[in-house]
Amino acid sequence: MAITTHPAGIGAASGDDRQVASSIAALITDAPVPHPTLLKTFGAMMAREFRVLGRNAPSTFIRAVMQPLLFAFVFAYVLPKIGSGFGSAGGGGGAAGGVTFATILVPGLMGSMFLMQGMFGTTMPLVMEFSWQRTIEDRALAPVPISVLAVQKITAGAIQALIGAAIVFPVVYWVHAPGQGPHIAGVNWPLLIVVMIFASTMTASLGLLLGTVVDPRKIQMVFAVVLLPLTMLGCVYYPWSALHVIRWLQIVVLFNPMVYMTEGLRAALTPGLGHMALWAILVALVGGTVVFGALAVRTFRNRVVN
Amino acid sequence: MTAMTVQPPGNQPPVPAKAQAAIRTKELRKTYKSSRGDVDAVRGIDLDVPAGEFFGLLGPNGAGKSTTIGMLTTLVAPTGGAAWVAGHDVIREPVAVKRRIGVVTQNNTLDMQLTVAENLQFRSRFFGLPKGVAARRAEQLIDAFGLGDRKNAMASDLSGGQARRLMIARALVHQPDVLFLDEPTAGLDPQTRVNLWDILQVLHGQGQTILLTTHYMEEAEALCDRIAVVDHGQVLAEGSLDELLADAGAQTIVTVRYEEPVPDGLAERAGLAGRPGVTKVETDGEQLRVFSGDPEGLLGDLVNIGAANGLHVRDASQAKPSLESAFLSLTGREYRE
């Protein structure tokens, strides 16, 4: 081995240096040739989401299960037990007469979970990615248009929303006082699938939109100003038809996208209990998904490429 | 400097390298609009970097280097002019550009939710490598960049130097035509910096086209075939290190600061400009600065000239020809890092 002069103290022996140099050189001479396609890149990005979701599974699960668990516990167990009369809390609407509150709660809670999980699934990661290190640039340099990255983010958020909403079923079935379980019969499966797909996509689009237009430092406010009113006035705890006694409110809540999600779920899960006209629900869900989705892709692109 | 690019002498036909320019910009501009007024970050930059070159954008912080690299890597939308990377228009064909570039940003953009190996594997898969090939490529990169013992560590747990090495490794995953590095050694300790320099020189030796921005003059001097000196969003000078030094008239700079203000016309009366080798004489308050290719005895003469005119020397310095003196001569300002 030839001895090369090397300043003392810097680096390892020259042989090692040469090895390192040749292995770095090999990175260029001995490199696989990539053939990216839109589909492969999209698939790889989704695989990355699932890897992260899997790694965070315990915390994701706890986040997704706590809300329905507590709601079911309070509304389907505690309140009926103490006899608050909540069991028939439908006012003069279609929910009156022997319908358990759990029955009304299932579609409402699912809608609420769509919103929570869909928004958590998109808005929160986005806030991190757009913060000072702008880690979003990592994904933005993948060989696809930025709009594809936006669609991928919506898809990932929608999947989280679907998982979150699905958790509602077992929780509400198991957690209730005797005789206070939900009565769900005559489920319209095709409608349920359509509503779930559009509800999850719409909330994820909404989440992406908020995550891109809101200053990361003010994201706390979004939850107070957006999430809370959308949920409380989203026909989660009462069917829309029951609001007819407060006519002005019944009209105002029509601007709340959440209403169409919960009413759509009612139409699919408990068609016998009365719900908003199906055409209105579908127009709002499909239209909302398209409008919020398009807006979100636009604001996302503007935010990534400045 | 050892690795010089082929500079065709004046009378020979030029090498047809222009056709395969790795990077070309024309009047490239970026103005940031804000409610507090517009900010011209880049004001019309023209660059022409042939394939295989190690090109440096040198300038102080805030000179517009990062914005320029942002536009070349499709992450910043230009507000004027045009740019092509690897033959593709950065505005009209951003996806084609992204396929052919590797980018090491100044900020740490590693995926903190993933391990070191996963960062490389997923980036490989983003670029269409099948899962198995991606895993092997990741192994190869981990070995070459000496990250073997950190392979399964989360990216968020890496030291500054390790993170930078992983970012360079990640940028090389898909064998990019052009490698962009934005301030790759900022904030690193000297040892790590020298290691990174070694890596970059090996890559360049293999024909990798590299565009690097730096505010460290010695980094540009040590690595780059050609350098563009940038400040306030404009290219002040461009060329090889030798050309820059020659063009800037940056011979040795002798500066003498007196206790008293230099009287008007002193330099003329003393005939400083007429001395052999002197290209420029500047008077600034108490300071007299002479640029000369023949500095022999100049410092002593300045002291004597001062003494003859009742000026007392406070301090004196002599700067050898360097990028620093070139920058000083180009801008009339001390280089601020």
Chai-1 contact restraints between the chains, C-beta under 6 A:
chainA,res_idxA,chainB,res_idxB,connection_type,confidence,min_distance_angstrom,max_distance_angstrom,comment,restraint_id
A,A21,B,V202,contact,1.0,0.0,6.0,A-B,restraint_1
A,S23,B,D143,contact,1.0,0.0,6.0,A-B,restraint_2
A,S23,B,A144,contact,1.0,0.0,6.0,A-B,restraint_3
A,I24,B,A144,contact,1.0,0.0,6.0,A-B,restraint_4
A,I24,B,I199,contact,1.0,0.0,6.0,A-B,restraint_5
A,I24,B,V202,contact,1.0,0.0,6.0,A-B,restraint_6
A,A25,B,V202,contact,1.0,0.0,6.0,A-B,restraint_7
A,A25,B,Q206,contact,1.0,0.0,6.0,A-B,restraint_8
A,L27,B,A144,contact,1.0,0.0,6.0,A-B,restraint_9
A,L27,B,L172,contact,1.0,0.0,6.0,A-B,restraint_10
A,I28,B,Q206,contact,1.0,0.0,6.0,A-B,restraint_11
A,A31,B,Q175,contact,1.0,0.0,6.0,A-B,restraint_12
A,P32,B,L129,contact,1.0,0.0,6.0,A-B,restraint_13
A,P32,B,V133,contact,1.0,0.0,6.0,A-B,restraint_14
A,P32,B,R137,contact,1.0,0.0,6.0,A-B,restraint_15
A,P34,B,F127,contact,1.0,0.0,6.0,A-B,restraint_16
A,P34,B,G128,contact,1.0,0.0,6.0,A-B,restraint_17
A,P34,B,L129,contact,1.0,0.0,6.0,A-B,restraint_18
A,P34,B,H174,contact,1.0,0.0,6.0,A-B,restraint_19
A,H35,B,G128,contact,1.0,0.0,6.0,A-B,restraint_20
A,P36,B,F127,contact,1.0,0.0,6.0,A-B,restraint_21
A,P36,B,G128,contact,1.0,0.0,6.0,A-B,restraint_22
A,K40,B,G128,contact,1.0,0.0,6.0,A-B,restraint_23
A,T41,B,F126,contact,1.0,0.0,6.0,A-B,restraint_24
A,A44,B,R125,contact,1.0,0.0,6.0,A-B,restraint_25
A,A44,B,F126,contact,1.0,0.0,6.0,A-B,restraint_26
A,R48,B,F122,contact,1.0,0.0,6.0,A-B,restraint_27
A,V52,B,Q113,contact,1.0,0.0,6.0,A-B,restraint_28
A,Q133,B,N107,contact,1.0,0.0,6.0,A-B,restraint_29
A,Q133,B,N108,contact,1.0,0.0,6.0,A-B,restraint_30
A,R134,B,N107,contact,1.0,0.0,6.0,A-B,restraint_31
A,T135,B,T109,contact,1.0,0.0,6.0,A-B,restraint_32
A,E137,B,T105,contact,1.0,0.0,6.0,A-B,restraint_33
A,E137,B,T109,contact,1.0,0.0,6.0,A-B,restraint_34
A,D138,B,T109,contact,1.0,0.0,6.0,A-B,restraint_35
A,D138,B,D111,contact,1.0,0.0,6.0,A-B,restraint_36
A,L141,B,K98,contact,1.0,0.0,6.0,A-B,restraint_37
A,L141,B,V103,contact,1.0,0.0,6.0,A-B,restraint_38
A,A142,B,F126,contact,1.0,0.0,6.0,A-B,restraint_39
A,P143,B,V95,contact,1.0,0.0,6.0,A-B,restraint_40
A,P143,B,K98,contact,1.0,0.0,6.0,A-B,restraint_41
A,P143,B,R99,contact,1.0,0.0,6.0,A-B,restraint_42
A,P145,B,V95,contact,1.0,0.0,6.0,A-B,restraint_43
A,V305,B,A77,contact,1.0,0.0,6.0,A-B,restraint_44
